[in-house]
Amino acid sequence: MATERETPGGDSAPSGARGGTDMRLRRGARSATARPQVLTGARVVLPQGTVENGQLAVDGKYIAAHPPADAQVVDVSGHWLVPGFVDIHNHGGGGASFSGTPDDILTAIRTHRAHGTTTLVASTVTDEMDLLVRQAGLLSELAEQGDIAGIHFEGPFISPCRKGAHSEKLLRDPEPAEVRKLIDAARGKARMLTLAAELPGGIDSVRLLADHGVIAAIGHTDATYEQTVEAIDAGATVATHLFNAMPALGHRSPGPIAALLEDERVTVELINDGTHLHPAALELAFHHAGADRVAFITDAMDAAGIGDGRYMLGPLEVEVSEGVARLVEGGSIAGSTLTLDRAFKRAVTVDRLSVEDAVTALSVNPARLLGLSDRIGSLEPGKDADLVLLDADFELKGVMRHGEWVVVPQLA
Ligand SMILES: [Zn+2]
């Protein structure tokens, strides 16, 4: 394929991702002049099913119904063409975190984009309230510019019994007034808040979040089955990384897992990295909830897209060894080093999900949860030209966002 752009490469962050001085990601600047394209010969995963030897036209930032007359033809035979991935739970990547500076945040965004995540919600971790308020202000600016799709607050309103990699001394009860501080600080860009609804103020906070159009997510919780049912009835609609940081499924005390899995109003997040979940647990959740109620997330921390070493997760030190992140103190699993291209490949090659179900869990459902289905999440005319090109082995070969190649495919 002819291209006038340098190749960032599929397995690492784009060049210049670290330590760059530009404070803005490129946005639309070349779209106005970019020639329309038509990608041909691929297996295209459309909402109505997969089309063999299909084609997809891109005009400017959008998917077009028909290829414009002057469109450049790009032969992508032998590849899969799927919608760009949407990650609703992600703390960072490329050596940087969403709790950091604007440069850090952009580094993390670029890293995940290079792995197919074209829409991303930035997750914070438990910290001092005034620091979270300040970070929310910063992230809201990036959301305003369209670099991220909003903010997910994970903590501080979580259970000390299920704190995972959150700093225990900074945890607090979900008093609605405190929750409200974070919603206000995000200036309309708060998309989700994870809380343990069994704590004092929990149910009122779930109602407050639902009233403000913020997803109330149940997680890092020690709730019983009954308490979880009450939270769902109050408006909670997401399970934060189901199975992780909550009581196990017991036959006399089914706990939050059974309540979250059985209720059709709830979408369950799953971290499909082979470390957080046994394949059988993933299969159980997927089969019980069905593809329409699963969102694959990364829950990624700084090491995603980079590798082993010492990192910080909020105020806590983390050691990453063989791709598994653990707190230096206590050894809790501390987020993942996952990227969604790997989650996709694992879903279809290890978990034996259909490509269509993987697309549903990686793009369709998270886009719907964010209320963005009219723009993203599927390959349809008029929607943003956000797409991922995978080879026959489901290795990422290209990423397009808003009609521009983020990872330029190198085709033979
Ligand atoms: Zn997380």
Boltz pocket constraint, residues with backbone or C-beta under 6 A from the ligand:
constraints:
  - pocket:
      binder: B
      contacts: [[A, 89], [A, 90], [A, 91], [A, 123], [A, 124], [A, 154], [A, 299], [A, 335]]
      max_distance: 6.0
